[in-house]
Amino acid sequence: MAYFSVLATAGGVDWTLLAVAGGILVVGTMGLVLVLRSRSRQENSSQLRRESLTQTRARSNPESLGNGGLRQKYDQAMYSKDYLRAARLGHQLQDNRLYAEAIEHTDDLERAVHAWVECKEFERAAILIEKSGQFVKAAKMYLQAGRRQKAVKCFEKGGDWQRAADVCRDIGDRKKANTLEARALVEQGEHLEAAKRYIQNENMVAAAEQLLKGGDIMKAVEALRRGGQALKAAELLTEHGRDIDAGLLYEEASAWVEAADCYEKLGQHADRERCLLKAGKGYEAGRMAFERGDLERALSFFESIPPVDERYFDAGLFRGQIYERIGKLQEAADAYNSFLQERMADENNRVLFMRVAQILEGIGRPRAALSALGRLLTGGFGTPDITAWASRLEDASYDDDTTRAMGGDAAAELNRETATASAKDQGGGREMPSVVMPHMQDSREGRAVAALSSRYRFGECMGQGGNGIVYRATDLALDRDVVVKFLHQGLLPTDVARQYFMREARTAGKLNHTNIVTIFDIGEEADMLFYSMELVDGQTLADLIIDSGGHLTHAQALPIAASLCDALQYAHDQQVIHRDIKPGNVMVNTKEQVKLLDFGLAKALDENPDKSVFLCGTPFYMSPEQIRREFLDHRTDIYSLGCLLYVMYTGDVPFPDGNVFQHHQQTAPPDPRIRVPDIPASVAKVLMKAIAKDRNQRFQQAGNVASALAE
């Protein structure tokens, strides 16, 4: 290499550059030869393909062999995509297939279809028709081609359900035939016949839809039920007002809340409560049973609530009241304590701490009673009477320790005797209200009844509660039926308190109004205060609301509200406040006349100078100022009346859950239309104003409430 370089240099010529240039020229020439050869091969291949196509078509149509020139022109026209020329050539060749292939590529669909039909190529013709959107016509052509499945699809696309169904029956697909035939019947308005086809296919939901359109509601419900759609069946019944059947279907679907709503409309309280319990709403079920007076059932519901439930402690308050009413005082104290367990003593619950202490002392457990009072003292409620009470309990604790050492039933019996004797000896003590059944001869009620037998002929016991016991009786002097109520001694433990009660009761007894139950007599026998009053033959407002489907309509509520407002206005004009307005204190007699009970007695019980009374009852109707123990005027009744009207219109109190005392003082009440949307806006406005927190913002007179409701 070095040699050639030297030689090239020596000669004065750059032979290296010449060599490179020569190499490039050789390579270029060889590339050009290869390109020319490739192009020649492509032209030969195309010629061969054209000749092969011509030969193939000639073999398929031997008659065209003699027209080689025309055939070649046909192939050239097809190759160049001149389809109209190719079609003319195919026609000249009298070859329908060649003509059809050419004309298919043009926009002349009709000729193309006709050409394929002439060739007996029905499927090719059907494909073209289907592409054009003429589905029914395409389906018929598919049938000619023997392609029945494709024919069914085209009949479906074209909406010819009956023909599609007929083809399906021919090929043995009965299920699809029924579905398609049902659609045809639906379009014809034959809904019941369509339903039969759906039922044959076990398509119960579709069958139910057609049965409903055909007006056969019950068969539609049964179809849904058979199809495993119990919830939809129940909703259908509810929509058409068939609650009596819907409840069972809701239960079948495990829709317990909806089932409870149905039973509420029907007034089937036990079934409603049972469904609420299964829905995990034992607290709500218990409250309902409690409010209608079925204490045993309510207790079973409240006891079913597990400790992990957020309502467990709230249920304790109700359990305590129930246990107390049936005489199970230890259980009552335990239940109240479960409610108070997580709470500090405050203004809202101090009276309940006192009640627990009363119960525990009454059953001979002074140390436990002292513990309850201790929580009050720790919370800053060390009033003189509570402090004195605690001191006395400390003295009694020694006896408690002694008797506990005895153990068993003997200790319990001694505790009871000691507590009773202590209460009687000390005078200032708090003896528990008697909960012994009144028919027992050694009870105070029994002795009081015997003492009054010359004045009254006593009949059945009508009820017993935390305040006392009620009898039906006949006033022998005046020969009229009355109600006699005995108050438990523990409610008014001192002479001063009893005298105060007598004064307030006499004031209430002077009220003379059509809508106020008249008090006839007041007195005391066998250390038992009693009063007799007018006997009302009817039902409480609470029962009326339940029997009316859970709440009253405006037309039902208005006359009742007007009567209550009239009674309250009259009483307030006489300077008498009720203070315990609630559905249980309102009666509606058989003549639909409204009667308000226990006027003024709540004030006598709650404001006696002894100040040792715990007023039993639920706090759902108490005004904020009543809860705070402030001075009360007639506007506290306006608030309670507002809560009562709220129940009449919605079926529930404004604050049914949680810390009710706190809600009454701080929580804005929900708009009643949230619960019952049909309530008129004007009525909702009246209810919200009546239960305003600030008494100055409420209606100032009961008569104003009636006027506002009537507008």
Sequence and secondary structure as in RCSB ss.txt:
>XXXX:A:sequence
MAYFSVLATAGGVDWTLLAVAGGILVVGTMGLVLVLRSRSRQENSSQLRRESLTQTRARSNPESLGNGGLRQKYD
QAMYSKDYLRAARLGHQLQDNRLYAEAIEHTDDLERAVHAWVECKEFERAAILIEKSGQFVKAAKMYLQAGRRQK
AVKCFEKGGDWQRAADVCRDIGDRKKANTLEARALVEQGEHLEAAKRYIQNENMVAAAEQLLKGGDIMKAVEALR
RGGQALKAAELLTEHGRDIDAGLLYEEASAWVEAADCYEKLGQHADRERCLLKAGKGYEAGRMAFERGDLERALS
FFESIPPVDERYFDAGLFRGQIYERIGKLQEAADAYNSFLQERMADENNRVLFMRVAQILEGIGRPRAALSALGR
LLTGGFGTPDITAWASRLEDASYDDDTTRAMGGDAAAELNRETATASAKDQGGGREMPSVVMPHMQDSREGRAVA
ALSSRYRFGECMGQGGNGIVYRATDLALDRDVVVKFLHQGLLPTDVARQYFMREARTAGKLNHTNIVTIFDIGEE
ADMLFYSMELVDGQTLADLIIDSGGHLTHAQALPIAASLCDALQYAHDQQVIHRDIKPGNVMVNTKEQVKLLDFG
LAKALDENPDKSVFLCGTPFYMSPEQIRREFLDHRTDIYSLGCLLYVMYTGDVPFPDGNVFQHHQQTAPPDPRIR
VPDIPASVAKVLMKAIAKDRNQRFQQAGNVASALAE
>XXXX:A:secstr
 HHHHHHHHHTTS HHHHHHHHHHHHHHHHHHHHHHHHHHHHHHHHHHHHHHHHHHHHHH GGGGGGHHHHHHHH
HHHHTT HHHHHHHHHHTT HHHHHHHHTTSS HHHHHHHHHHTT HHHHHHHHHHTT HHHHHHHHHHTT HHH
HHHHHHHTT HHHHHHHHHHTT HHHHHHHHHHHHHHTT HHHHHHHHHHTT HHHHHHHHHHTT HHHHHHHHH
HTT HHHHHHHHHHTT HHHHHHHHHHTT HHHHHHHHHHHT HHHHHHHHHHTT HHHHHHHHHHTT HHHHHH
HHHTS TTSTTHHHHHHHHHHHHHHTT HHHHHHHHHHHHTT    TTTHHHHHHHHHHHHHTT HHHHHHHHHH
HHHTT   HHHHHHHHHHHHHHHHHHHHHHH HHHHHHHHHHHHHHHHHHHSSS      S TTSTTSHHHHHHH
HTTTTEEEEEEEEE SSEEEEEEEETTTTEEEEEEEE GGGS SHHHHHHHHHHHHHHHT   TTB  EEEEEEE
TTEEEEEEE   EEEHHHHHHHTTSS  HHHHHHHHHHHHHHHHHHHHTT       GGGEEEETT  EEE STT
HHHHHHS TT      S  TT  HHHHTT    THHHHHHHHHHHHHHHHSS S  SS HHHHHHHS    HHHH
 TTS HHHHHHHHHHT SSGGGS SSHHHHHHHHH 
